[in-house]
Amino acid sequence: MSDLEEQVIAQVEKKLFIGGTWKDAASGATFGVEDPSTREELCRVADANDVDGLAALATAHRTQPSWAQVAPRERGEILRRSYDLLMEHQEELGTLMTLEMGKPLAEAKGEIAYAAEFFRWFSEEAVRVEGSFATAPNGEARFLLMKQPVGPSLFITPWNFPMAMGTRKIGPAIAAGCTMILKPAQQTPLSALALAGILNEAGLPEGVLSVLPTTNAGGLTEPLLRDGRIRKLSFTGSTTVGKKLLEQSAEHVLRTSMELGGNAPFVVFDDADLEAAVDGAMLAKMRNIGEACTAANRIYVQSGIAEEFAEKLSDRMGALRMGRGLDEGVDVGPLIDEKARDKVQTLVDDAVGRGARVLVGGSPGDGAGHFYRPTVLTDVPQQADMYDTEIFGPVAPVTPFETEAEVIELANNTEYGLVSYLYTQDLNRAFRVSEALEAGMVGLNQGVVSNPAAPFGGVKHSGMGREGGKVGIEEFLETKYVGIGGL
């Protein structure tokens, strides 16, 4: 590591953050954090267990009543100060993220800005929580509806967007008046610990937030879910893990938000602006090195333009520079670990074995890191494993289609329904297909749908609930009805 990189790492606390205090793990254990571009250990952080988790829960439960009484404006100002601090430290926070996760620095800095926007958005929503007052239909009573915080919340976040997935959950929880425990991914704890430091500096009261890195996620979180004092779970991750967490949450009937797996179709009709569609495909496929639940996983292009589209996409993908994310001019960093890289290669080999053609890439990169070359496959059959599996890597499979009805059936032929992408210049088709696609979000002539001001979430096995937008804070509020009689 360079002196600058060592300085960035040194500035981050490596202990657990429990109730406003940095603490060693109860067991004294630590674990290493790896740079995926070199496989070198960056540092070691405290490794939480169930004892630490229950200590954090006791703090959150004890603090909840007083935190719920804090004025909405004050909670909003804490979020606004946190937004300012994130933007002030965008460079070093981006560097930290690139070191532990691998994405190019420009993209990491972009995530810091995106993450900060959740704090700015919910700083404004904190003062707009509203109830209602109405007269009963028979005129003999009044209905008073009020909104109150759901209570102590547990957040489990993934490694692919280690800062933004934290702020997308913490922002509305603070705005609503909920205390919280954050369990970040084992691969990327440093961004979450840095975020805890930012919130602490911004004046978040002691006891409102705890951050618990761990190598034993289930051993930490299951006791919390089965305890009875947690009232809300918000999870972003795989559908398999999400289903297990839902089972554990059922015991105490917890409020749950689940942002799970995806298998996004990217549909290009022959009347689309071809250059714009290729641009959109690059965004939808290569954002975060393809390691995103919103990544274009299946690219369907109408047969009349499929060959030209694939050639243009191959030219763009082949021109990307792969390397360590902190090096100048790098477009594509490493995948998160060796398991992820091996999975991508297995999916490519399967598709090729079933008749797909490699136009560019198709093999791991050079060097010690977990690199995989940007890849375009064409004539990928529907039977290929990658059409039923999240690729989570820089591989773009292209398949031609003939009719609108055919591609709608292909696009919806999945248990997932997070996002779909659609390129067409026909207004009627745009509305018709957008309505027919079974997804919680549709990117119409755009390759990125994520925005803090818009609701993010899916249908079917892609989850339940929404994050962001005006509905995001509702996930952390209960509606209480007061019936008023004797009038």
C-alpha positions in Angstrom: 0.0 0.0 0.0 1.1 3.6 -0.6 1.5 6.0 2.3 -1.9 7.6 1.4 -3.6 4.3 1.4 -2.1 3.4 4.8 -3.2 6.8 6.1 -6.8 6.2 4.9 -6.9 2.8 6.6 -5.4 4.1 9.8 -8.1 6.8 10.1 -10.9 4.2 10.5 -11.7 2.7 13.8 -11.3 -1.1 13.8 -13.5 -1.8 16.9 -17.2 -2.4 17.3 -19.4 0.7 17.6 -21.9 0.0 20.3 -24.1 2.8 21.6 -21.7 5.6 20.8 -18.6 3.9 22.1 -15.8 2.0 20.3 -15.3 -1.4 21.9 -13.2 -4.5 21.4 -15.2 -7.7 20.7 -16.3 -9.5 23.8 -14.2 -12.5 22.7 -11.2 -10.3 21.8 -11.4 -11.9 18.3 -10.5 -10.0 15.1 -10.6 -10.8 11.4 -8.7 -9.6 8.3 -10.0 -7.4 5.5 -8.6 -8.2 2.1 -7.8 -6.0 -0.9 -9.4 -8.0 -3.7 -7.1 -6.6 -6.3 -4.0 -7.9 -4.6 -5.3 -10.4 -2.0 -3.2 -8.6 0.6 -4.6 -8.0 4.1 -5.4 -4.4 4.7 -6.0 -4.5 8.4 -7.9 -6.4 11.1 -11.2 -5.5 12.7 -13.1 -6.6 15.8 -15.2 -9.8 15.2 -18.6 -9.5 17.0 -20.4 -12.5 18.5 -23.9 -13.0 20.1 -22.7 -11.4 23.3 -21.8 -8.2 21.5 -25.1 -8.3 19.6 -27.2 -8.6 22.7 -25.3 -5.8 24.3 -26.1 -3.6 21.3 -29.7 -4.7 21.4 -30.0 -3.8 25.1 -28.7 -0.3 24.3 -31.0 0.2 21.3 -34.0 -1.0 23.3 -33.1 1.3 26.3 -32.6 4.3 24.0 -35.7 3.9 21.8 -38.2 5.8 24.0 -36.0 8.9 24.4 -34.9 8.9 20.7 -38.5 8.7 19.5 -39.2 11.9 21.4 -36.4 13.9 19.7 -37.9 16.6 17.5 -38.2 15.7 13.8 -36.3 18.8 12.9 -33.4 17.8 15.1 -33.3 14.3 13.6 -33.3 15.9 10.1 -30.4 18.3 11.0 -28.3 15.3 12.1 -28.9 13.7 8.7 -28.1 16.9 6.9 -24.8 17.3 8.8 -24.0 13.7 8.0 -24.6 14.4 4.3 -22.2 17.4 4.5 -19.5 15.3 6.2 -19.8 12.5 3.7 -19.4 14.9 0.8 -16.5 16.7 2.6 -14.7 13.3 2.9 -15.7 11.9 -0.4 -12.1 11.4 -1.7 -10.8 9.4 1.3 -14.1 7.5 1.8 -14.0 6.5 -1.9 -10.4 5.4 -1.5 -11.3 3.3 1.5 -14.2 1.6 -0.4 -11.9 0.8 -3.4 -9.4 -0.7 -1.1 -11.8 -3.1 0.5 -14.2 -3.8 -2.3 -12.2 -3.2 -5.6 -14.4 -0.9 -7.7 -12.6 1.9 -9.5 -12.1 5.1 -7.5 -14.3 7.3 -9.7 -17.2 4.8 -9.2 -16.5 4.6 -5.5 -16.6 8.3 -5.1 -19.8 8.3 -7.1 -21.2 5.8 -4.5 -20.3 8.2 -1.7 -22.3 10.9 -3.4 -25.2 8.5 -3.9 -25.0 7.3 -0.3 -25.0 10.9 1.0 -28.1 11.7 -1.0 -30.1 9.3 1.1 -29.2 11.4 4.2 -30.1 14.6 2.4 -33.4 13.2 1.1 -34.5 11.8 4.5 -33.4 14.9 6.4 -36.2 16.6 4.5 -38.7 13.7 5.0 -38.2 13.7 8.8 -40.4 16.8 9.1 -43.1 15.5 6.7 -44.4 12.5 8.6 -48.1 13.1 8.7 -51.2 11.5 10.2 -54.9 12.4 9.6 -58.1 13.4 11.2 -61.5 12.5 9.9 -65.2 12.2 10.8 -66.8 8.7 10.9 -69.3 8.1 8.2 -72.2 8.1 10.8 -70.9 11.4 12.3 -70.8 9.9 15.8 -67.0 9.5 16.2 -63.7 10.9 14.9 -60.8 9.0 13.5 -57.3 10.2 14.5 -54.4 8.5 12.7 -50.9 9.0 13.9 -47.5 7.7 12.8 -45.0 6.4 15.3 -41.5 4.7 14.9 -41.6 1.0 14.6 -38.8 0.6 17.1 -35.4 -1.0 17.3 -34.3 -2.2 13.9 -31.7 -4.6 12.6 -30.0 -3.9 9.2 -28.0 -6.5 7.3 -26.1 -5.0 4.3 -24.1 -6.5 1.4 -20.5 -5.9 0.3 -21.3 -4.6 -3.2 -22.5 -1.1 -2.2 -21.0 -0.9 1.3 -21.8 2.7 2.0 -25.0 3.3 0.1 -26.8 0.2 1.4 -26.1 1.5 4.9 -27.3 5.0 4.3 -30.4 3.8 2.5 -31.5 2.0 5.6 -30.1 4.3 8.3 -31.4 7.5 6.7 -35.2 6.7 7.0 -34.7 5.0 10.4 -33.2 8.2 11.9 -35.8 10.3 10.2 -38.6 8.1 11.7 -37.0 7.9 15.2 -35.9 4.3 15.3 -32.8 3.0 17.0 -30.7 0.5 15.0 -28.0 -2.2 14.7 -26.1 -2.5 11.5 -24.4 -5.8 10.6 -22.2 -5.0 7.5 -20.8 -7.7 5.2 -17.7 -9.5 6.3 -15.8 -8.5 3.2 -16.4 -4.7 3.6 -16.7 -3.6 7.2 -14.5 -0.5 6.9 -17.0 1.7 5.0 -19.7 0.9 7.6 -17.3 1.7 10.5 -16.3 5.0 8.8 -20.0 5.8 8.4 -20.5 5.2 12.2 -17.7 7.7 12.8 -19.4 10.3 10.4 -22.8 9.9 12.2 -21.1 10.2 15.6 -19.4 13.4 14.5 -22.7 14.7 13.2 -24.2 14.5 16.7 -26.2 11.2 16.6 -27.0 10.5 20.2 -25.4 7.6 22.0 -27.3 4.4 21.8 -29.1 5.2 18.5 -26.7 3.2 16.3 -24.5 0.2 16.7 -22.2 -1.3 14.0 -21.1 -4.9 14.4 -18.7 -6.5 11.9 -18.6 -10.3 12.2 -17.4 -13.4 10.5 -20.4 -15.3 11.9 -23.5 -13.5 10.5 -26.0 -16.1 11.5 -24.6 -16.5 15.0 -24.9 -12.8 15.6 -28.2 -12.0 13.9 -30.4 -15.1 14.8 -30.3 -14.4 18.6 -31.3 -10.8 17.9 -34.3 -11.8 15.7 -35.5 -14.4 18.2 -35.0 -12.1 21.2 -38.3 -10.2 20.9 -36.9 -6.7 21.4 -36.0 -6.1 17.7 -39.2 -4.9 15.9 -37.9 -4.4 12.3 -35.5 -6.2 10.0 -34.2 -4.7 6.8 -32.0 -7.0 4.7 -30.3 -6.6 1.3 -28.7 -9.8 -0.1 -29.5 -13.1 -1.6 -32.9 -14.6 -1.9 -31.7 -17.8 -0.2 -30.5 -15.9 2.9 -33.6 -13.6 2.8 -36.0 -16.6 3.1 -34.1 -17.9 6.1 -34.3 -14.5 7.8 -38.0 -14.4 7.1 -38.5 -17.7 8.9 -36.5 -16.4 11.9 -38.5 -13.1 11.8 -41.8 -15.0 11.9 -41.4 -16.0 15.6 -42.0 -12.4 16.8 -43.9 -11.2 13.7 -41.3 -8.6 12.8 -41.8 -5.9 10.2 -39.5 -6.9 7.3 -38.0 -5.2 4.3 -36.3 -7.6 1.8 -34.3 -6.4 -1.2 -33.2 -9.7 -2.6 -31.8 -11.2 -5.8 -32.4 -10.1 -9.4 -32.3 -11.5 -12.9 -32.9 -8.3 -14.9 -33.9 -8.6 -18.6 -32.6 -5.8 -20.9 -34.9 -5.6 -23.9 -33.9 -3.7 -27.1 -36.5 -3.3 -29.9 -35.5 -2.7 -33.4 -36.9 0.9 -33.3 -34.6 1.8 -30.4 -31.9 4.4 -30.7 -29.1 1.8 -31.0 -26.3 4.0 -29.7 -28.4 5.0 -26.7 -29.2 1.3 -26.1 -25.6 0.3 -26.1 -24.8 3.1 -23.7 -27.6 2.0 -21.5 -26.4 -1.6 -21.6 -22.9 -0.6 -20.6 -24.4 1.2 -17.5 -26.8 -1.6 -16.6 -24.2 -4.3 -17.1 -21.0 -2.8 -15.9 -22.0 -0.6 -13.0 -20.1 -1.9 -10.0 -18.2 -4.4 -12.3 -21.6 -6.2 -12.8 -21.8 -7.0 -9.1 -25.2 -5.5 -8.6 -28.7 -6.9 -8.1 -29.9 -4.4 -10.8 -27.3 -5.5 -13.4 -28.6 -6.6 -16.8 -28.4 -10.3 -16.6 -30.2 -11.3 -19.8 -29.9 -9.1 -22.9 -32.6 -9.6 -25.5 -32.2 -7.7 -28.8 -34.7 -7.9 -31.7 -33.2 -10.0 -34.5 -32.9 -7.2 -37.1 -30.4 -5.3 -35.0 -29.0 -8.1 -32.7 -25.8 -8.6 -34.6 -25.0 -4.9 -34.8 -25.8 -4.4 -31.2 -23.6 -7.3 -30.1 -20.7 -5.9 -32.2 -21.0 -2.4 -30.8 -21.3 -3.7 -27.2 -18.2 -5.9 -27.8 -16.2 -3.0 -29.0 -17.1 -1.0 -25.9 -16.5 -3.9 -23.5 -13.2 -4.8 -25.1 -11.9 -1.2 -24.8 -12.4 -1.2 -21.0 -9.1 -1.1 -19.0 -8.9 -3.7 -16.2 -6.8 -3.2 -13.1 -6.5 -2.0 -9.5 -9.2 0.5 -8.8 -6.9 3.1 -7.5 -4.7 3.1 -10.6 -5.4 6.0 -13.1 -7.5 5.2 -16.1 -8.9 1.8 -14.7 -12.5 1.1 -15.8 -12.9 -2.4 -14.3 -11.7 -3.6 -11.0 -11.6 -7.1 -9.5 -14.5 -9.2 -8.4 -14.9 -9.5 -4.6 -13.3 -12.9 -4.1 -12.1 -16.1 -5.7 -15.4 -17.8 -5.3 -17.1 -15.0 -7.3 -14.6 -15.2 -10.1 -14.9 -19.0 -10.3 -18.7 -18.7 -10.4 -18.5 -16.4 -13.4 -16.1 -18.7 -15.3 -18.4 -21.7 -14.6 -21.4 -19.8 -16.0 -19.5 -18.8 -19.1 -18.2 -22.3 -19.7 -21.7 -23.7 -19.4 -23.1 -21.2 -21.9 -20.3 -21.9 -24.4 -20.8 -25.6 -24.0 -24.5 -25.1 -25.0 -23.6 -23.2 -28.1 -23.0 -19.6 -27.1 -20.2 -17.7 -28.9 -17.6 -15.5 -27.1 -17.2 -12.2 -28.9 -14.8 -10.7 -26.4 -13.3 -11.8 -23.0 -14.4 -15.1 -21.6 -11.5 -15.7 -19.2 -10.0 -14.5 -15.9 -7.6 -11.6 -15.9 -3.9 -11.6 -15.1 -2.3 -10.9 -11.7 -3.0 -11.9 -8.2 -6.4 -10.3 -7.8 -9.8 -11.6 -8.5 -10.1 -10.2 -12.0 -12.4 -11.3 -14.9 -12.2 -9.9 -18.4 -15.3 -7.9 -19.6 -17.2 -10.5 -21.7 -19.9 -10.5 -24.4 -21.5 -13.7 -25.4 -24.0 -14.1 -28.3 -26.6 -16.7 -29.2 -26.9 -17.7 -25.6 -29.6 -20.3 -25.4 -32.4 -20.1 -22.8 -31.2 -23.3 -21.2 -27.9 -21.7 -20.2 -27.4 -21.6 -16.4 -26.7 -17.9 -16.5 -30.2 -17.2 -17.6 -31.5 -18.6 -14.3 -28.6 -17.4 -12.1 -27.4 -13.9 -11.1 -24.0 -13.6 -12.9 -22.7 -10.9 -10.6 -19.8 -10.2 -12.9 -18.8 -8.4 -16.2 -20.5 -10.8 -18.6 -23.1 -9.7 -21.1 -25.1 -12.5 -22.7 -27.0 -11.4 -25.9 -29.9 -13.4 -27.3 -32.0 -12.3 -30.4 -35.9 -12.3 -30.3 -38.5 -11.9 -32.9 -41.8 -10.5 -31.5 -42.9 -8.3 -28.6 -45.1 -11.1 -27.2 -42.1 -13.5 -27.3 -39.7 -11.2 -25.4 -42.3 -10.4 -22.7 -42.6 -14.1 -22.1 -38.8 -14.5 -22.0 -38.3 -11.5 -19.7 -40.9 -12.7 -17.2 -39.8 -16.3 -17.2 -37.9 -16.0 -13.9 -38.8 -16.2 -10.2 -37.2 -12.8 -9.8 -38.7 -9.4 -10.4 -36.4 -6.5 -9.2 -35.8 -4.4 -12.4 -36.3 -4.7 -16.1 -34.8 -2.4 -18.8 -36.6 -1.5 -22.1 -35.4 0.5 -25.1 -37.9 1.6 -27.7 -38.9 4.9 -29.4 -42.6 3.7 -29.8 -44.6 5.5 -27.1 -47.4 3.0 -27.1 -45.0 0.1 -26.9 -43.1 1.7 -24.1 -46.3 1.9 -21.9 -47.6 -1.5 -23.1 -44.4 -3.4 -22.3 -43.6 -1.5 -19.1 -47.0 -2.6 -17.8 -46.4 -6.2 -18.9 -43.0 -6.6 -17.3 -43.1 -8.3 -13.9 -40.7 -6.1 -12.0 -40.8 -3.6 -9.2 -38.8 -1.1 -11.4 -38.5 -0.5 -15.1 -35.7 1.5 -16.7 -37.3 2.9 -19.9 -34.6 4.1 -22.2 -32.2 4.4 -19.3 -29.6 2.0 -17.8 -29.7 3.1 -14.2 -32.9 3.3 -12.1 -31.5 3.8 -8.6 -32.3 7.2 -7.2 -32.8 8.2 -3.5 -35.9 10.1 -4.4 -37.6 7.1 -6.0 -38.8 3.8 -4.4 -36.4 0.9 -4.8 -37.6 -2.7 -4.6 -38.9 -5.8 -6.3 -41.7 -8.3 -6.7 -41.8 -12.1 -6.6 -38.6 -13.6 -5.1 -36.8 -10.2 -5.4 -38.3 -9.1 -2.1 -40.9 -7.0 -0.4 -41.1 -3.4 0.7 -39.5 -0.3 -0.8 -36.4 1.8 0.1 -36.0 5.5 -0.9 -38.6 7.9 -2.1 -41.6 9.1 -0.2 -42.5 5.6 0.8 -39.1 4.7 2.2 -39.8 6.3 5.6 -43.1 4.4 5.9 -41.2 1.1 6.3 -40.1 2.5 9.7 -43.4 3.8 10.9 -46.5 2.2 12.5 -49.9 3.6 12.0 -51.9 4.1 15.2 -55.7 4.7 15.1 -57.4 6.5 17.9 -61.2 6.4 17.8 -62.8 9.4 19.5 -66.3 9.1 20.7 -68.7 11.0 22.9 -68.9 14.0 20.5 
